[in-house]
Amino acid sequence: MPRQIPSLTLADARALIAAGEKQANELGIPYNIAVVDAGGALISHVRMDGAWLGSIDISIHKAWTARAFDMSTENLSAMSQSGKPLFGINTSNHEKVIIFGGGVPIKVGDVVVGALGASGGTVDQDVKVAQAALASFGDQR
């Protein structure tokens, strides 16, 4: 019998997005926030009123990247700079890989159950929104 891999649920995704939206509102910036499941498939996405259209795909791809590599896109960024071991990785996977901050894997214990991507402000602000959502996850489970 196949082993069932735990994954985020729609309820989890909604709670994560709500926490991200709260942080975005505190920053005064409309955001795109996306959540993917353990397989990297989109569960939910929100585009806050006034958020950039260009950030829709970026938020979704940040979430996918964080799940595909089971690390934050901020950490992946550091390893993908010129002269580093993952240089050029952003051109792989049909150029879906995002190499700047704002994508975070979501874990239960040591198991990655999904990921979240946030896009709408500076990279530092994107990281702050994603981290706020991530910090709320422990409160949800």
A tleap script that builds the chain and sets N, CA, C and O, in Angstrom:
source leaprc.protein.ff14SB
mol = sequence {
  NMET PRO ARG GLN ILE PRO SER LEU THR LEU
  ALA ASP ALA ARG ALA LEU ILE ALA ALA GLY
  GLU LYS GLN ALA ASN GLU LEU GLY ILE PRO
  TYR ASN ILE ALA VAL VAL ASP ALA GLY GLY
  ALA LEU ILE SER HIE VAL ARG MET ASP GLY
  ALA TRP LEU GLY SER ILE ASP ILE SER ILE
  HIE LYS ALA TRP THR ALA ARG ALA PHE ASP
  MET SER THR GLU ASN LEU SER ALA MET SER
  GLN SER GLY LYS PRO LEU PHE GLY ILE ASN
  THR SER ASN HIE GLU LYS VAL ILE ILE PHE
  GLY GLY GLY VAL PRO ILE LYS VAL GLY ASP
  VAL VAL VAL GLY ALA LEU GLY ALA SER GLY
  GLY THR VAL ASP GLN ASP VAL LYS VAL ALA
  GLN ALA ALA LEU ALA SER PHE GLY ASP GLN
  CARG
}
set mol.1.N position { 0.841 -1.176 0.000 }
set mol.1.CA position { 0.000 0.000 0.000 }
set mol.1.C position { 0.889 1.242 0.000 }
set mol.1.O position { 1.834 1.313 0.785 }
set mol.2.N position { 0.606 2.233 -0.870 }
set mol.2.CA position { 1.450 3.426 -0.931 }
set mol.2.C position { 1.377 4.233 0.361 }
set mol.2.O position { 0.335 4.320 1.010 }
set mol.3.N position { 2.493 4.806 0.704 }
set mol.3.CA position { 2.578 5.651 1.899 }
set mol.3.C position { 1.945 7.004 1.589 }
set mol.3.O position { 2.250 7.611 0.563 }
set mol.4.N position { 1.074 7.475 2.460 }
set mol.4.CA position { 0.453 8.775 2.260 }
set mol.4.C position { 1.372 9.861 2.801 }
set mol.4.O position { 1.788 9.810 3.959 }
set mol.5.N position { 1.683 10.830 1.976 }
set mol.5.CA position { 2.528 11.943 2.383 }
set mol.5.C position { 1.625 13.050 2.917 }
set mol.5.O position { 0.687 13.461 2.234 }
set mol.6.N position { 1.895 13.540 4.130 }
set mol.6.CA position { 1.065 14.617 4.662 }
set mol.6.C position { 1.196 15.878 3.817 }
set mol.6.O position { 2.253 16.160 3.254 }
set mol.7.N position { 0.131 16.609 3.744 }
set mol.7.CA position { 0.121 17.808 2.931 }
set mol.7.C position { -0.743 18.878 3.578 }
set mol.7.O position { -1.611 18.583 4.399 }
set mol.8.N position { -0.492 20.118 3.199 }
set mol.8.CA position { -1.353 21.204 3.637 }
set mol.8.C position { -2.756 20.994 3.085 }
set mol.8.O position { -2.940 20.394 2.026 }
set mol.9.N position { -3.731 21.493 3.812 }
set mol.9.CA position { -5.119 21.456 3.379 }
set mol.9.C position { -5.538 22.849 2.920 }
set mol.9.O position { -4.799 23.819 3.086 }
set mol.10.N position { -6.719 22.932 2.349 }
set mol.10.CA position { -7.254 24.240 1.964 }
set mol.10.C position { -7.423 25.116 3.203 }
set mol.10.O position { -7.151 26.316 3.149 }
set mol.11.N position { -7.863 24.540 4.305 }
set mol.11.CA position { -7.999 25.312 5.544 }
set mol.11.C position { -6.645 25.854 6.000 }
set mol.11.O position { -6.549 27.003 6.433 }
set mol.12.N position { -5.597 25.028 5.903 }
set mol.12.CA position { -4.242 25.495 6.235 }
set mol.12.C position { -3.846 26.656 5.334 }
set mol.12.O position { -3.337 27.674 5.806 }
set mol.13.N position { -4.082 26.497 4.030 }
set mol.13.CA position { -3.709 27.529 3.065 }
set mol.13.C position { -4.419 28.835 3.364 }
set mol.13.O position { -3.811 29.904 3.309 }
set mol.14.N position { -5.694 28.753 3.678 }
set mol.14.CA position { -6.458 29.970 3.986 }
set mol.14.C position { -5.911 30.662 5.229 }
set mol.14.O position { -5.817 31.889 5.266 }
set mol.15.N position { -5.548 29.882 6.249 }
set mol.15.CA position { -4.992 30.464 7.474 }
set mol.15.C position { -3.621 31.102 7.208 }
set mol.15.O position { -3.329 32.186 7.712 }
set mol.16.N position { -2.799 30.433 6.428 }
set mol.16.CA position { -1.485 30.983 6.074 }
set mol.16.C position { -1.637 32.288 5.300 }
set mol.16.O position { -0.945 33.268 5.577 }
set mol.17.N position { -2.536 32.292 4.341 }
set mol.17.CA position { -2.768 33.502 3.540 }
set mol.17.C position { -3.284 34.630 4.425 }
set mol.17.O position { -2.846 35.771 4.279 }
set mol.18.N position { -4.198 34.337 5.332 }
set mol.18.CA position { -4.730 35.368 6.228 }
set mol.18.C position { -3.613 35.998 7.059 }
set mol.18.O position { -3.584 37.213 7.249 }
set mol.19.N position { -2.697 35.170 7.549 }
set mol.19.CA position { -1.564 35.696 8.330 }
set mol.19.C position { -0.653 36.549 7.460 }
set mol.19.O position { -0.160 37.586 7.905 }
set mol.20.N position { -0.428 36.120 6.224 }
set mol.20.CA position { 0.362 36.921 5.300 }
set mol.20.C position { -0.316 38.241 4.958 }
set mol.20.O position { 0.337 39.282 4.884 }
set mol.21.N position { -1.627 38.192 4.751 }
set mol.21.CA position { -2.382 39.417 4.464 }
set mol.21.C position { -2.311 40.393 5.638 }
set mol.21.O position { -2.199 41.603 5.439 }
set mol.22.N position { -2.376 39.869 6.849 }
set mol.22.CA position { -2.284 40.734 8.035 }
set mol.22.C position { -0.962 41.501 8.032 }
set mol.22.O position { -0.931 42.710 8.265 }
set mol.23.N position { 0.135 40.776 7.763 }
set mol.23.CA position { 1.447 41.427 7.715 }
set mol.23.C position { 1.513 42.426 6.565 }
set mol.23.O position { 2.052 43.520 6.728 }
set mol.24.N position { 0.974 42.064 5.415 }
set mol.24.CA position { 0.962 42.973 4.264 }
set mol.24.C position { 0.196 44.246 4.591 }
set mol.24.O position { 0.627 45.340 4.226 }
set mol.25.N position { -0.935 44.113 5.276 }
set mol.25.CA position { -1.712 45.290 5.679 }
set mol.25.C position { -0.936 46.162 6.644 }
set mol.25.O position { -1.006 47.389 6.571 }
set mol.26.N position { -0.188 45.531 7.559 }
set mol.26.CA position { 0.644 46.302 8.490 }
set mol.26.C position { 1.729 47.075 7.749 }
set mol.26.O position { 2.114 48.170 8.159 }
set mol.27.N position { 2.220 46.495 6.653 }
set mol.27.CA position { 3.220 47.175 5.829 }
set mol.27.C position { 2.580 48.219 4.918 }
set mol.27.O position { 3.263 49.106 4.404 }
set mol.28.N position { 1.267 48.110 4.722 }
set mol.28.CA position { 0.557 49.034 3.835 }
set mol.28.C position { 0.784 48.726 2.368 }
set mol.28.O position { 0.732 49.622 1.526 }
set mol.29.N position { 1.035 47.457 2.060 }
set mol.29.CA position { 1.352 47.049 0.682 }
set mol.29.C position { 0.424 45.908 0.284 }
set mol.29.O position { 0.320 44.917 1.008 }
set mol.30.N position { -0.258 46.033 -0.864 }
set mol.30.CA position { -1.070 44.906 -1.333 }
set mol.30.C position { -0.185 43.804 -1.899 }
set mol.30.O position { 0.774 44.073 -2.622 }
set mol.31.N position { -0.514 42.562 -1.563 }
set mol.31.CA position { 0.332 41.417 -1.893 }
set mol.31.C position { -0.396 40.356 -2.689 }
set mol.31.O position { -1.623 40.265 -2.669 }
set mol.32.N position { 0.386 39.561 -3.386 }
set mol.32.CA position { -0.023 38.281 -3.938 }
set mol.32.C position { 0.598 37.238 -3.028 }
set mol.32.O position { 1.794 37.284 -2.741 }
set mol.33.N position { -0.224 36.292 -2.574 }
set mol.33.CA position { 0.250 35.237 -1.679 }
set mol.33.C position { -0.284 33.913 -2.209 }
set mol.33.O position { -1.479 33.771 -2.471 }
set mol.34.N position { 0.616 32.947 -2.362 }
set mol.34.CA position { 0.250 31.639 -2.909 }
set mol.34.C position { 0.698 30.537 -1.967 }
set mol.34.O position { 1.719 30.656 -1.289 }
set mol.35.N position { -0.087 29.453 -1.933 }
set mol.35.CA position { 0.255 28.277 -1.127 }
set mol.35.C position { 0.152 27.050 -2.017 }
set mol.35.O position { -0.828 26.865 -2.739 }
set mol.36.N position { 1.189 26.210 -1.950 }
set mol.36.CA position { 1.192 24.943 -2.687 }
set mol.36.C position { 1.206 23.790 -1.696 }
set mol.36.O position { 1.581 23.951 -0.534 }
set mol.37.N position { 0.785 22.611 -2.184 }
set mol.37.CA position { 0.744 21.421 -1.345 }
set mol.37.C position { 2.086 20.687 -1.375 }
set mol.37.O position { 3.060 21.182 -1.943 }
set mol.38.N position { 2.125 19.518 -0.766 }
set mol.38.CA position { 3.361 18.739 -0.675 }
set mol.38.C position { 3.901 18.347 -2.046 }
set mol.38.O position { 5.103 18.127 -2.195 }
set mol.39.N position { 3.044 18.259 -3.031 }
set mol.39.CA position { 3.471 17.930 -4.390 }
set mol.39.C position { 3.803 19.147 -5.232 }
set mol.39.O position { 4.161 19.008 -6.401 }
set mol.40.N position { 3.690 20.345 -4.656 }
set mol.40.CA position { 4.007 21.577 -5.378 }
set mol.40.C position { 2.845 22.142 -6.179 }
set mol.40.O position { 3.011 23.125 -6.901 }
set mol.41.N position { 1.651 21.521 -6.059 }
set mol.41.CA position { 0.481 22.011 -6.789 }
set mol.41.C position { -0.185 23.140 -6.008 }
set mol.41.O position { -0.246 23.109 -4.778 }
set mol.42.N position { -0.673 24.116 -6.725 }
set mol.42.CA position { -1.320 25.270 -6.112 }
set mol.42.C position { -2.576 24.846 -5.355 }
set mol.42.O position { -3.445 24.170 -5.905 }
set mol.43.N position { -2.662 25.251 -4.086 }
set mol.43.CA position { -3.874 25.051 -3.297 }
set mol.43.C position { -4.720 26.319 -3.355 }
set mol.43.O position { -5.923 26.275 -3.614 }
set mol.44.N position { -4.057 27.456 -3.105 }
set mol.44.CA position { -4.790 28.709 -3.046 }
set mol.44.C position { -3.860 29.877 -3.352 }
set mol.44.O position { -2.652 29.822 -3.120 }
set mol.45.N position { -4.462 30.925 -3.876 }
set mol.45.CA position { -3.739 32.159 -4.190 }
set mol.45.C position { -4.682 33.314 -3.931 }
set mol.45.O position { -5.882 33.218 -4.190 }
set mol.46.N position { -4.144 34.395 -3.424 }
set mol.46.CA position { -4.934 35.617 -3.267 }
set mol.46.C position { -4.142 36.788 -3.842 }
set mol.46.O position { -2.933 36.908 -3.647 }
set mol.47.N position { -4.858 37.634 -4.545 }
set mol.47.CA position { -4.292 38.904 -5.009 }
set mol.47.C position { -5.070 39.988 -4.291 }
set mol.47.O position { -6.233 40.250 -4.595 }
set mol.48.N position { -4.401 40.614 -3.330 }
set mol.48.CA position { -5.051 41.674 -2.580 }
set mol.48.C position { -5.378 42.825 -3.534 }
set mol.48.O position { -4.690 43.026 -4.535 }
set mol.49.N position { -6.423 43.570 -3.220 }
set mol.49.CA position { -6.815 44.700 -4.063 }
set mol.49.C position { -5.629 45.617 -4.293 }
set mol.49.O position { -4.989 46.074 -3.345 }
set mol.50.N position { -5.341 45.881 -5.559 }
set mol.50.CA position { -4.247 46.778 -5.922 }
set mol.50.C position { -2.890 46.121 -6.056 }
set mol.50.O position { -1.929 46.788 -6.440 }
set mol.51.N position { -2.777 44.832 -5.753 }
set mol.51.CA position { -1.476 44.143 -5.867 }
set mol.51.C position { -1.075 44.053 -7.337 }
set mol.51.O position { -1.926 43.984 -8.224 }
set mol.52.N position { 0.215 44.054 -7.574 }
set mol.52.CA position { 0.742 44.017 -8.938 }
set mol.52.C position { 0.337 42.746 -9.665 }
set mol.52.O position { 0.386 41.651 -9.106 }
set mol.53.N position { -0.060 42.909 -10.913 }
set mol.53.CA position { -0.380 41.759 -11.752 }
set mol.53.C position { 0.850 40.891 -11.974 }
set mol.53.O position { 0.755 39.663 -11.994 }
set mol.54.N position { 1.994 41.523 -12.139 }
set mol.54.CA position { 3.232 40.784 -12.382 }
set mol.54.C position { 3.652 39.910 -11.227 }
set mol.54.O position { 4.454 38.992 -11.397 }
set mol.55.N position { 3.115 40.188 -10.046 }
set mol.55.CA position { 3.480 39.409 -8.870 }
set mol.55.C position { 2.641 38.149 -8.695 }
set mol.55.O position { 2.933 37.335 -7.820 }
set mol.56.N position { 1.605 37.975 -9.510 }
set mol.56.CA position { 0.790 36.756 -9.408 }
set mol.56.C position { 1.678 35.542 -9.653 }
set mol.56.O position { 1.810 34.677 -8.787 }
set mol.57.N position { 2.286 35.482 -10.838 }
set mol.57.CA position { 3.137 34.340 -11.164 }
set mol.57.C position { 4.348 34.255 -10.252 }
set mol.57.O position { 4.786 33.158 -9.905 }
set mol.58.N position { 4.893 35.394 -9.862 }
set mol.58.CA position { 6.067 35.370 -8.990 }
set mol.58.C position { 5.725 34.705 -7.661 }
set mol.58.O position { 6.494 33.874 -7.177 }
set mol.59.N position { 4.586 35.053 -7.061 }
set mol.59.CA position { 4.221 34.442 -5.774 }
set mol.59.C position { 4.002 32.941 -5.923 }
set mol.59.O position { 4.431 32.161 -5.074 }
set mol.60.N position { 3.339 32.539 -6.993 }
set mol.60.CA position { 3.093 31.117 -7.229 }
set mol.60.C position { 4.402 30.375 -7.459 }
set mol.60.O position { 4.602 29.278 -6.940 }
set mol.61.N position { 5.292 30.982 -8.243 }
set mol.61.CA position { 6.576 30.328 -8.514 }
set mol.61.C position { 7.492 30.318 -7.289 }
set mol.61.O position { 8.284 29.391 -7.118 }
set mol.62.N position { 7.394 31.337 -6.439 }
set mol.62.CA position { 8.168 31.305 -5.189 }
set mol.62.C position { 7.722 30.127 -4.328 }
set mol.62.O position { 8.553 29.406 -3.777 }
set mol.63.N position { 6.415 29.935 -4.214 }
set mol.63.CA position { 5.909 28.810 -3.422 }
set mol.63.C position { 6.374 27.494 -4.029 }
set mol.63.O position { 6.837 26.606 -3.312 }
set mol.64.N position { 6.252 27.364 -5.353 }
set mol.64.CA position { 6.670 26.132 -6.022 }
set mol.64.C position { 8.170 25.883 -5.815 }
set mol.64.O position { 8.581 24.755 -5.541 }
set mol.65.N position { 8.976 26.926 -5.947 }
set mol.65.CA position { 10.426 26.797 -5.781 }
set mol.65.C position { 10.770 26.341 -4.371 }
set mol.65.O position { 11.594 25.445 -4.187 }
set mol.66.N position { 10.137 26.960 -3.371 }
set mol.66.CA position { 10.417 26.592 -1.982 }
set mol.66.C position { 10.088 25.117 -1.736 }
set mol.66.O position { 10.778 24.448 -0.968 }
set mol.67.N position { 9.037 24.611 -2.385 }
set mol.67.CA position { 8.687 23.193 -2.233 }
set mol.67.C position { 9.603 22.306 -3.075 }
set mol.67.O position { 10.029 21.243 -2.625 }
set mol.68.N position { 9.897 22.738 -4.271 }
set mol.68.CA position { 10.724 21.918 -5.169 }
set mol.68.C position { 12.112 21.664 -4.591 }
set mol.68.O position { 12.690 20.599 -4.806 }
set mol.69.N position { 12.645 22.636 -3.863 }
set mol.69.CA position { 13.990 22.507 -3.314 }
set mol.69.C position { 14.006 22.431 -1.786 }
set mol.69.O position { 15.072 22.347 -1.176 }
set mol.70.N position { 12.825 22.459 -1.174 }
set mol.70.CA position { 12.683 22.351 0.282 }
set mol.70.C position { 13.593 23.305 1.040 }
set mol.70.O position { 14.222 22.946 2.036 }
set mol.71.N position { 13.640 24.521 0.538 }
set mol.71.CA position { 14.385 25.587 1.221 }
set mol.71.C position { 13.762 26.921 0.847 }
set mol.71.O position { 13.036 27.021 -0.142 }
set mol.72.N position { 14.043 27.924 1.626 }
set mol.72.CA position { 13.515 29.243 1.301 }
set mol.72.C position { 14.169 29.755 0.022 }
set mol.72.O position { 15.313 29.418 -0.286 }
set mol.73.N position { 13.439 30.561 -0.703 }
set mol.73.CA position { 14.008 31.145 -1.916 }
set mol.73.C position { 15.120 32.125 -1.557 }
set mol.73.O position { 15.999 32.399 -2.374 }
set mol.74.N position { 15.082 32.647 -0.347 }
set mol.74.CA position { 16.158 33.516 0.128 }
set mol.74.C position { 17.458 32.713 0.248 }
set mol.74.O position { 18.515 33.184 -0.171 }
set mol.75.N position { 17.386 31.516 0.814 }
set mol.75.CA position { 18.579 30.664 0.924 }
set mol.75.C position { 19.043 30.188 -0.443 }
set mol.75.O position { 20.243 30.128 -0.708 }
set mol.76.N position { 18.097 29.850 -1.311 }
set mol.76.CA position { 18.445 29.434 -2.664 }
set mol.76.C position { 19.162 30.563 -3.403 }
set mol.76.O position { 20.081 30.320 -4.185 }
set mol.77.N position { 18.736 31.784 -3.148 }
set mol.77.CA position { 19.371 32.943 -3.775 }
set mol.77.C position { 20.864 33.003 -3.469 }
set mol.77.O position { 21.684 33.227 -4.359 }
set mol.78.N position { 21.199 32.803 -2.212 }
set mol.78.CA position { 22.612 32.867 -1.809 }
set mol.78.C position { 23.439 31.801 -2.514 }
set mol.78.O position { 24.603 32.032 -2.842 }
set mol.79.N position { 22.840 30.628 -2.750 }
set mol.79.CA position { 23.579 29.526 -3.377 }
set mol.79.C position { 23.583 29.586 -4.901 }
set mol.79.O position { 24.257 28.787 -5.552 }
set mol.80.N position { 22.835 30.530 -5.475 }
set mol.80.CA position { 22.723 30.569 -6.937 }
set mol.80.C position { 23.387 31.787 -7.563 }
set mol.80.O position { 23.179 32.075 -8.742 }
set mol.81.N position { 24.174 32.492 -6.789 }
set mol.81.CA position { 24.890 33.651 -7.321 }
set mol.81.C position { 26.097 33.193 -8.143 }
set mol.81.O position { 26.545 32.053 -8.025 }
set mol.82.N position { 26.607 34.081 -8.961 }
set mol.82.CA position { 27.766 33.769 -9.794 }
set mol.82.C position { 28.910 33.211 -8.939 }
set mol.82.O position { 29.275 33.787 -7.914 }
set mol.83.N position { 29.454 32.101 -9.375 }
set mol.83.CA position { 30.541 31.454 -8.656 }
set mol.83.C position { 30.088 30.475 -7.580 }
set mol.83.O position { 30.914 29.781 -6.987 }
set mol.84.N position { 28.798 30.413 -7.326 }
set mol.84.CA position { 28.260 29.497 -6.319 }
set mol.84.C position { 27.772 28.218 -6.996 }
set mol.84.O position { 27.572 28.205 -8.211 }
set mol.85.N position { 27.576 27.138 -6.225 }
set mol.85.CA position { 27.286 25.828 -6.816 }
set mol.85.C position { 25.982 25.740 -7.616 }
set mol.85.O position { 25.878 24.900 -8.509 }
set mol.86.N position { 24.993 26.577 -7.322 }
set mol.86.CA position { 23.716 26.496 -8.036 }
set mol.86.C position { 23.514 27.618 -9.042 }
set mol.86.O position { 22.387 27.892 -9.456 }
set mol.87.N position { 24.595 28.261 -9.431 }
set mol.87.CA position { 24.489 29.347 -10.418 }
set mol.87.C position { 23.803 28.838 -11.687 }
set mol.87.O position { 24.192 27.815 -12.250 }
set mol.88.N position { 22.789 29.564 -12.123 }
set mol.88.CA position { 22.050 29.214 -13.329 }
set mol.88.C position { 20.799 28.388 -13.079 }
set mol.88.O position { 20.051 28.096 -14.012 }
set mol.89.N position { 20.565 28.008 -11.824 }
set mol.89.CA position { 19.401 27.163 -11.535 }
set mol.89.C position { 18.093 27.840 -11.918 }
set mol.89.O position { 17.107 27.164 -12.210 }
set mol.90.N position { 18.075 29.166 -11.919 }
set mol.90.CA position { 16.860 29.902 -12.254 }
set mol.90.C position { 16.444 29.717 -13.715 }
set mol.90.O position { 15.334 30.093 -14.091 }
set mol.91.N position { 17.310 29.149 -14.530 }
set mol.91.CA position { 16.938 28.894 -15.932 }
set mol.91.C position { 16.428 27.467 -16.125 }
set mol.91.O position { 16.098 27.067 -17.241 }
set mol.92.N position { 16.365 26.702 -15.036 }
set mol.92.CA position { 15.867 25.328 -15.120 }
set mol.92.C position { 14.355 25.292 -14.895 }
set mol.92.O position { 13.745 26.306 -14.556 }
set mol.93.N position { 13.762 24.124 -15.086 }
set mol.93.CA position { 12.342 23.923 -14.795 }
set mol.93.C position { 11.460 24.942 -15.520 }
set mol.93.O position { 10.560 25.537 -14.928 }
set mol.94.N position { 11.732 25.125 -16.790 }
set mol.94.CA position { 10.966 26.057 -17.619 }
set mol.94.C position { 10.965 27.462 -17.016 }
set mol.94.O position { 9.984 28.197 -17.133 }
set mol.95.N position { 12.063 27.822 -16.378 }
set mol.95.CA position { 12.289 29.125 -15.761 }
set mol.95.C position { 11.269 29.463 -14.681 }
set mol.95.O position { 10.936 30.630 -14.477 }
set mol.96.N position { 10.768 28.426 -13.982 }
set mol.96.CA position { 9.849 28.615 -12.855 }
set mol.96.C position { 10.587 28.901 -11.553 }
set mol.96.O position { 9.975 29.342 -10.581 }
set mol.97.N position { 11.873 28.659 -11.524 }
set mol.97.CA position { 12.638 28.788 -10.281 }
set mol.97.C position { 12.900 30.264 -9.979 }
set mol.97.O position { 13.453 30.993 -10.802 }
set mol.98.N position { 12.497 30.681 -8.798 }
set mol.98.CA position { 12.689 32.062 -8.343 }
set mol.98.C position { 13.843 32.076 -7.348 }
set mol.98.O position { 13.873 31.287 -6.404 }
set mol.99.N position { 14.795 32.986 -7.573 }
set mol.99.CA position { 15.991 33.007 -6.724 }
set mol.99.C position { 16.115 34.306 -5.938 }
set mol.99.O position { 17.209 34.854 -5.800 }
set mol.100.N position { 14.999 34.793 -5.427 }
set mol.100.CA position { 15.052 35.886 -4.465 }
set mol.100.C position { 13.996 35.634 -3.403 }
set mol.100.O position { 13.045 34.887 -3.633 }
set mol.101.N position { 14.159 36.251 -2.248 }
set mol.101.CA position { 13.363 35.934 -1.074 }
set mol.101.C position { 11.871 36.119 -1.217 }
set mol.101.O position { 11.390 36.880 -2.057 }
set mol.102.N position { 11.134 35.386 -0.355 }
set mol.102.CA position { 9.682 35.485 -0.307 }
set mol.102.C position { 8.982 34.154 -0.446 }
set mol.102.O position { 7.754 34.091 -0.376 }
set mol.103.N position { 9.747 33.077 -0.645 }
set mol.103.CA position { 9.175 31.728 -0.700 }
set mol.103.C position { 9.718 30.919 0.454 }
set mol.103.O position { 10.921 30.929 0.714 }
set mol.104.N position { 8.825 30.205 1.161 }
set mol.104.CA position { 9.251 29.411 2.309 }
set mol.104.C position { 8.571 28.050 2.306 }
set mol.104.O position { 7.378 27.952 2.017 }
set mol.105.N position { 9.324 26.996 2.627 }
set mol.105.CA position { 8.680 25.693 2.798 }
set mol.105.C position { 7.921 25.669 4.124 }
set mol.105.O position { 8.303 26.341 5.081 }
set mol.106.N position { 6.860 24.899 4.166 }
set mol.106.CA position { 6.073 24.722 5.381 }
set mol.106.C position { 6.296 23.283 5.842 }
set mol.106.O position { 6.115 22.343 5.069 }
set mol.107.N position { 6.690 23.117 7.108 }
set mol.107.CA position { 7.015 21.791 7.628 }
set mol.107.C position { 6.142 21.424 8.819 }
set mol.107.O position { 5.707 22.278 9.591 }
set mol.108.N position { 5.905 20.136 8.937 }
set mol.108.CA position { 5.364 19.546 10.161 }
set mol.108.C position { 6.461 18.609 10.631 }
set mol.108.O position { 6.715 17.573 10.017 }
set mol.109.N position { 7.104 18.981 11.718 }
set mol.109.CA position { 8.299 18.255 12.142 }
set mol.109.C position { 9.373 18.452 11.090 }
set mol.109.O position { 9.719 19.584 10.753 }
set mol.110.N position { 9.903 17.351 10.568 }
set mol.110.CA position { 10.927 17.433 9.528 }
set mol.110.C position { 10.362 17.217 8.124 }
set mol.110.O position { 11.117 17.174 7.153 }
set mol.111.N position { 9.050 17.083 8.013 }
set mol.111.CA position { 8.413 16.780 6.732 }
set mol.111.C position { 7.865 18.053 6.096 }
set mol.111.O position { 7.081 18.777 6.710 }
set mol.112.N position { 8.285 18.320 4.861 }
set mol.112.CA position { 7.754 19.463 4.129 }
set mol.112.C position { 6.369 19.086 3.614 }
set mol.112.O position { 6.214 18.117 2.871 }
set mol.113.N position { 5.368 19.863 4.018 }
set mol.113.CA position { 3.972 19.570 3.667 }
set mol.113.C position { 3.410 20.559 2.649 }
set mol.113.O position { 2.249 20.460 2.253 }
set mol.114.N position { 4.239 21.508 2.232 }
set mol.114.CA position { 3.821 22.518 1.265 }
set mol.114.C position { 4.751 23.707 1.340 }
set mol.114.O position { 5.837 23.635 1.916 }
set mol.115.N position { 4.303 24.815 0.742 }
set mol.115.CA position { 5.130 26.022 0.749 }
set mol.115.C position { 4.256 27.237 0.462 }
set mol.115.O position { 3.132 27.117 -0.026 }
set mol.116.N position { 4.799 28.402 0.775 }
set mol.116.CA position { 4.113 29.669 0.563 }
set mol.116.C position { 5.032 30.623 -0.173 }
set mol.116.O position { 6.242 30.632 0.052 }
set mol.117.N position { 4.453 31.426 -1.055 }
set mol.117.CA position { 5.194 32.471 -1.753 }
set mol.117.C position { 4.472 33.798 -1.621 }
set mol.117.O position { 3.248 33.862 -1.741 }
set mol.118.N position { 5.232 34.860 -1.374 }
set mol.118.CA position { 4.673 36.202 -1.234 }
set mol.118.C position { 5.425 37.153 -2.154 }
set mol.118.O position { 6.653 37.114 -2.231 }
set mol.119.N position { 4.680 38.011 -2.852 }
set mol.119.CA position { 5.296 38.978 -3.755 }
set mol.119.C position { 4.444 40.232 -3.816 }
set mol.119.O position { 3.222 40.174 -3.952 }
set mol.120.N position { 5.125 41.376 -3.713 }
set mol.120.CA position { 4.400 42.633 -3.804 }
set mol.120.C position { 5.200 43.835 -3.351 }
set mol.120.O position { 4.888 44.965 -3.728 }
set mol.121.N position { 6.223 43.611 -2.552 }
set mol.121.CA position { 7.033 44.721 -2.060 }
set mol.121.C position { 8.483 44.512 -2.434 }
set mol.121.O position { 8.791 43.897 -3.455 }
set mol.122.N position { 9.372 45.027 -1.601 }
set mol.122.CA position { 10.788 44.751 -1.784 }
set mol.122.C position { 11.032 43.295 -1.382 }
set mol.122.O position { 10.167 42.657 -0.782 }
set mol.123.N position { 12.188 42.787 -1.709 }
set mol.123.CA position { 12.504 41.417 -1.311 }
set mol.123.C position { 12.447 41.287 0.210 }
set mol.123.O position { 11.911 40.299 0.713 }
set mol.124.N position { 12.979 42.245 0.949 }
set mol.124.CA position { 12.937 42.187 2.406 }
set mol.124.C position { 11.500 42.163 2.919 }
set mol.124.O position { 11.192 41.442 3.868 }
set mol.125.N position { 10.614 42.952 2.294 }
set mol.125.CA position { 9.211 42.954 2.689 }
set mol.125.C position { 8.540 41.626 2.339 }
set mol.125.O position { 7.728 41.115 3.110 }
set mol.126.N position { 8.880 41.068 1.173 }
set mol.126.CA position { 8.335 39.764 0.787 }
set mol.126.C position { 8.723 38.696 1.801 }
set mol.126.O position { 7.902 37.858 2.174 }
set mol.127.N position { 9.963 38.726 2.240 }
set mol.127.CA position { 10.436 37.777 3.249 }
set mol.127.C position { 9.658 37.971 4.548 }
set mol.127.O position { 9.272 36.998 5.195 }
set mol.128.N position { 9.429 39.217 4.925 }
set mol.128.CA position { 8.702 39.507 6.157 }
set mol.128.C position { 7.270 38.963 6.096 }
set mol.128.O position { 6.785 38.394 7.074 }
set mol.129.N position { 6.594 39.133 4.960 }
set mol.129.CA position { 5.227 38.618 4.799 }
set mol.129.C position { 5.237 37.091 4.854 }
set mol.129.O position { 4.407 36.486 5.533 }
set mol.130.N position { 6.172 36.472 4.141 }
set mol.130.CA position { 6.253 35.007 4.139 }
set mol.130.C position { 6.576 34.470 5.531 }
set mol.130.O position { 5.994 33.473 5.959 }
set mol.131.N position { 7.484 35.112 6.231 }
set mol.131.CA position { 7.858 34.660 7.574 }
set mol.131.C position { 6.702 34.822 8.562 }
set mol.131.O position { 6.524 33.991 9.453 }
set mol.132.N position { 5.918 35.891 8.405 }
set mol.132.CA position { 4.750 36.086 9.280 }
set mol.132.C position { 3.745 34.956 9.064 }
set mol.132.O position { 3.181 34.428 10.022 }
set mol.133.N position { 3.528 34.593 7.814 }
set mol.133.CA position { 2.620 33.484 7.514 }
set mol.133.C position { 3.163 32.189 8.100 }
set mol.133.O position { 2.424 31.433 8.730 }
set mol.134.N position { 4.440 31.934 7.897 }
set mol.134.CA position { 5.081 30.723 8.407 }
set mol.134.C position { 4.982 30.656 9.931 }
set mol.134.O position { 4.686 29.601 10.492 }
set mol.135.N position { 5.227 31.776 10.593 }
set mol.135.CA position { 5.172 31.818 12.068 }
set mol.135.C position { 3.779 31.473 12.576 }
set mol.135.O position { 3.638 30.918 13.665 }
set mol.136.N position { 2.752 31.793 11.799 }
set mol.136.CA position { 1.388 31.510 12.218 }
set mol.136.C position { 1.041 30.029 12.099 }
set mol.136.O position { 0.083 29.569 12.720 }
set mol.137.N position { 1.803 29.286 11.316 }
set mol.137.CA position { 1.431 27.901 11.032 }
set mol.137.C position { 1.437 27.035 12.281 }
set mol.137.O position { 0.562 26.186 12.447 }
set mol.138.N position { 2.404 27.237 13.156 }
set mol.138.CA position { 2.442 26.472 14.397 }
set mol.138.C position { 1.189 26.685 15.233 }
set mol.138.O position { 0.763 25.792 15.965 }
set mol.139.N position { 0.598 27.879 15.121 }
set mol.139.CA position { -0.621 28.201 15.857 }
set mol.139.C position { -1.829 27.465 15.271 }
set mol.139.O position { -2.830 27.262 15.959 }
set mol.140.N position { -1.732 27.067 14.001 }
set mol.140.CA position { -2.869 26.443 13.318 }
set mol.140.C position { -2.954 24.956 13.588 }
set mol.140.O position { -4.043 24.387 13.516 }
set mol.141.N position { -1.840 24.307 13.897 }
set mol.141.CA position { -1.817 22.842 14.027 }
set mol.141.C position { -1.868 22.401 15.458 }
set mol.141.O position { -1.857 21.201 15.734 }
savepdb mol mol.pdb
quit
